[in-house]
Amino acid sequence: MGIFLQSGYNLCTEPAPEPSFKDTVLGFRQLTERELRIFPGYTFGWFNTALMVEGKTYLPWLMDWLQKRGVRFYHRKIESFKEVAETGADVIINCTGVRSGELQPDPDLKPGRGQILKVDAPWLKHWIITHNFFKKSLQFTIHHSRESSCDTCQLEPSLKHARIVDSWAGLRPVRSKVRLERETVQCGSSAVEVIHNYGHGGFGLTIHRGCAQEAARLFGQIVEQKGKGPKAQL
């Protein structure tokens, strides 16, 4: 399934306000002076246990879960919302990520490069995240054949001796904020309801469930207003 519990360190170079996830994670507490001495250059931080999601395992599981419940997947390139509307869809949920700007101009959407280096490091038992609340940057270290970035060797020197298992890179849909809203789009002489859900940057797995619930709420709102109940096509 790709979901598991794991504990780790959140590191800051200066004192910061308590994060919004404080009451969501397990065992949240400030780091002790002894713990901070492990990470030179960092003077503040927190320790907690959180749910981790490994995308390469979770996404295939999720697709299989949906297919067993009647959801059908079609793999093809879509050139416009009109093309989808002409197939008979009453509602379109736009989750096209970094390519969303090709369906509708969005000057706030930009591709952001993400790179993963996967190593075999069974001696590591905790993750490490560094926070810079001014530059909004993050850096990850995950234990034992989990996903890890190259620069984390500065935080965990033992990773220099870890065997590289795999590496890959891709483009993330980056915006100043997630676009999660409903819009009526004119397609020729007719109109179609579109729910936009993209622009999650590097936090897609973190916030995907909450965004999906909001998209489902908007979809239900449209169905109720159209008065079509279960007959509406997605």
N, C-alpha and C positions, 0 to 999 in steps of 0.2 A: 504493500500500500504506500510505503514511502513516508509515513508520518510517525514520529517518535519523540519522546521527551529527552531533553539534554540540558545540562547546566553550563553556565559560562560567565565570562567577565565582560562588562561594558566599561571601556576606558575613556577618560577625558583628560585633557591637558590643564583644565581649570574647573573650578566648581560650576555646576550646572543645576538648573531646577529639576525636580523629580519628573521623570518622563511620563507621558500619557499612558504607557503600558504598565505602570506600576501595579495597579490592582488587577491586571489581566494575567500576568505571569505568576509563577509559584515561587515562594521563598525570597521575595525581593528584599534586598538590604544593601547598605552602603559597604564598600570595600574597606577592609581594615588597613592600617599602616603597614602591617606585615605583608599583606597581599599586594599592596601598591609597590613595594620594594622589588617585587618580581618583574615589574614593567617600568624600567627607567624612562623618565620623561613624562610619565603620567601621574597626576597628583590627586585624581578624584575618579570615582566610578561606582558601579553597582554590580552585584552578583544576583543571578536569578536562574530559575529553571523555566524553559519554554518549550512549546511544541515546535519541532523542526519539520520542514517539508522538503523532500528531495524530489525535484521536478521530474527527473528521468524515470522515476518509479511511479510517482503519484499520478501524473497525467495519463499514462496508458491505463492505469487502474480506473481513473475517473471516466475515461472514454468507454471502457468496458461496462462500468456501472450504468452509464447512461444508455448504452445500446441495449442492455438487458431490460430497460424500462421503456423501450420503444423509440428512442431518439435515433434518427438516421443522419449519417454524415456523408457529405458529398465533397469530393476534392476537385475543385476547379477554380480558375481565376475569374473574379468578378470585376467588371469594368465600371459599373455604376449602380446606384440604388434602383434606378429605373429597370435595369436588367432583372433584378431580383423581384421587384414589384410585378413585373409582367408574368412571373411564374405563378402568381396568385397569392403571394404572401400579403397578409393584412398588416403585419408588424415585422420590422427588421431590427435585430439587435446587432449593432455595429461593434464588433470586437476585433477589428482588423489590425490593431496595434500600430506598428510603425508605418504601415501602408494606408492608414486611414486618410491621410492627406491626399491620396490619389482619388478617393471617392468624393471628398469634399475639402476644399482648401482650408487649412488650419495653420496659420503662421506661428502658432505657439508650439506646434509639434515638431520635435527634432529627434534624430536618431542619436542614441547614446551607446557607445561601445561598452560591452560587458565581456569580461574574459574570466575563464575558470581554469584552474590547474588542479587536477585531482591526484592526490598522493596517497600512498600506503603508509600510515603513521599510527599503528595500533597503540603506541605508548601515550598518545594524547587522549585525554578524557573530557576536555572542556573546549568550548568555542571561545573565541576572543573577537570582540567588535570594538573598534575605535570610533569615537564620535567627535566630529568637529561641528558644533552647532552654528558656526559662522559660515563655514564653507559647505556645510551639509554633506560631508563625505563619510563613507563607511568603509571599513576593511574587515575581512572575515578570516577566521581560522576555524576549521572544523576538524574534529578528530577522526582517525581511523578510516581511511578511504572515503572521506567525505569531501566536499568541494572546498578548495582553498585557493587564495590568490598568492602570486609570487612574492609580493612585498611583505607578506606576514613573516618571512624568515627573520626580519628585524625584531619582531615581537617574540617569536618562538624559534631560536637558532637551531634547534634539533631538526627542523624541517629541511635544513640543507642536506641532511643525510637520508631523507625519505625518498623512496622509489616513486617516480612519476608513473601514474597509471594511465592518465588520459588528460587531454586539454582541448578546449574549444572556445570559440568566441562568437559573438552575435551582436545584433543591434536592438536596443531597447527603445520603446516609445516614450520619450521624455517630454513632459509638459510642466508648466509652473504648478498645475494641479490636475488631478484626474478629471477627465471629461465624462461625467456620468449624468446624463440628462435626456429628456424627451424632446423630440423636434418633429414637426410636420414638414415633410419634404415634398415639394411639387415635382411630379414626374410626368411631364407632358400635360395632358388634360386632367389627370387625376393626382391625388395626393396619397402619400403613404406615411405611416407613423414609424419613426426611427428612434430607437433608444441607443444613445452613444455610450460606450463603456470601454474607454481606452486611455492611454497616457499614464500607465502605472509605473513607468520607469523600471527601477530595479527592485520594486516592492510588490510585484504582481502576486507572487505566492503568499506574501504576508497579508495582503488585504483582499484577496480574491473572493473569499466567502462573503464578506460584508458587502462588497460591490455587487456580487451576484444576487444577494438578497434584495438590494435596492433596485437592481434592474428588474427583478421579478415583481417587486411592488409596483413599479411603473408599468410593467406589462399588464398586471392585473387591473390597474387603473384604466388603461386603454380598453381592455376587454369589457370592463364594466360600463364604460362610457359608450362603447359601440353597441352594447346590448347583445353580443353574439355568444357569450358564455364560452363553452368548450369548442365551438365551431371555428373560432378564430385560428388562422394558420400562422405559424411562426417559421 
